[in-house]
Amino acid sequence: MRRLFTIVMLFLSSHAFAQTKIPVLVVANTENDMLGGNLVYEVKEEIRASHSMRLLDVAPEGGSYIEMHIGTRPLTANTGQSLGSIYCAIFIDVWPNEDSLNSVTKSYLNSILGNFPEDAVNSAAESIVAQADRVLSPYRPLFK
């Protein structure tokens, strides 16, 4: 019985490690928004630590991946005081065309909008990556 338990545990642990990670390329547009730049950095760190996504440094040639476009703008009060930043994250599925080696097809998947105060960059990044995981999980079988 103990041996069977060990075999089952080994099988389950190897199956868990075999889960496909979705490749994600983060494309940022944070014009003059230092807080937004910090958000993009934290999102990338969250993806690096993710069990379901793999951060790409550059777009792969010939492979499918997800582009996560993150745009941010400073959010200020009428007095000019910083209130934080607003963001939009757009998820686009990218896959190579079979009939042309140098072209790809892009398909919009989903987007999320939000804002965060200066002291909540980490929690905003965690929220974006958690929402990305929910949006992208149905597409995981396509990346095997």
N, C-alpha and C positions, 0 to 999 in steps of 0.2 A: 504494500500500500504506500509506503514511504517513497519507494522508487517511482511509482506511478505519479505521485504528487510532484516529485522532482522533475520528471519528464514533462509534465503538463506546465509547470512553472517555466522551464526552459523554453518551451514552445511559445508560451504567451509573451515572455520577455523578448524573444527574437522577433516575434510578429510585431510587437510594439515598436521596436527599433526599425523595422522594415517599412514603417509608414512613410509614404511619399510626402516630401516637403514641397510646397508650391513655391517656385522661384518668383521673387518679387523684385522689381527694379523701382526704386523710389526716385521720382523726378520732382524737384522742388522749384517753387517760384515764391520767394520770400522778400521781394523788393523792399529794401530799407526797413526790414522788420527783424530786429535782433532776436526778439522773443520767438518769432516764427522760425528763425534759423535754429534756435535751441530746440523747438518742437520737432523739427525735421531730424535733428541729431538724435533726440530721444526715441523717435519712432524707429529709426534705423537700429538703434541699440535693442529695442524691444523685439524687432524682427529677428535680429541675430540670436537672441535668447529663446526665440519661439520654437516649439516642437512641431509646428505645422507649416511654417514658412521659412524660406531660405533667401537671405538678402543677396542680390546681385550687384556687383560693382559697375558692370557695363552690360548692355544688351547682348545676349548670346546670338551668334550666327547660326541660323538653322534650327533653333529650338523655340518652343512655346514658353511663354512667361506672362506674368501680370505686371502691368505698369500701374504704379500707385502715384498719381499726380497730387501733390500737396501744394496748395496755394494759401498764403496767409497775408493778412493786412493788419497794421496796428489799429487798435480800437481806442479812441480817445474821447474824452469828455469835451464839452464846449469850451472849457477853460484850457484845454490843451493837455490836461493830465492824462497819463496813460491808464487805461482800464484793462489792458491785456491785449489779446489778439483774436481775430476771427480766422477760421480756417475752412477749407473745403478739401476733401480727399475724394478723388475720382479713381475708380478701378476699371482698367481696360485690359481685356484679354488680347494677347498678341500671339499669332501663330504664323509660321512661314507658309507661303503659297506653294503648292506642289508643282505648279506649272512655271514658276519663275524663281530662280535661285536668290535673287536680290530683292524680292518684295515680300511684304507681310500683310496680313489682314488684321485689322484692329476692330474690336467689338466692345462697346460700352457695357459694363456689367452693373455698376451701382455707384452711388456717391453718398457722402455724409457731410454734414455741415455742423459747425459748432463754434463756440468761443470759450476762452479760458482766461482767468486773471493771471497776473505775473507770477504768483506763487503756486500755480497749479500746472506747470508745464509737464511734469512727470505723469500726473494723473490723466491729463489730456492725451498724452502719447499712449498710455496704457489703454485708454478708451478707444482710440483710433485703431490700434492693433487688435483689440478684442472684437471690435465691430468688423474689421477686415477679415478676421478668422471666420466669423459667422457668414459674411457675404461670400467668401471664397470656398468654404468647406464643401458645397455641392459640386464644385469643379475639380476637386482633388483627384478623382479617378482619371481625368483627362491628362494628368501629368505623370502617369506611371510609365 
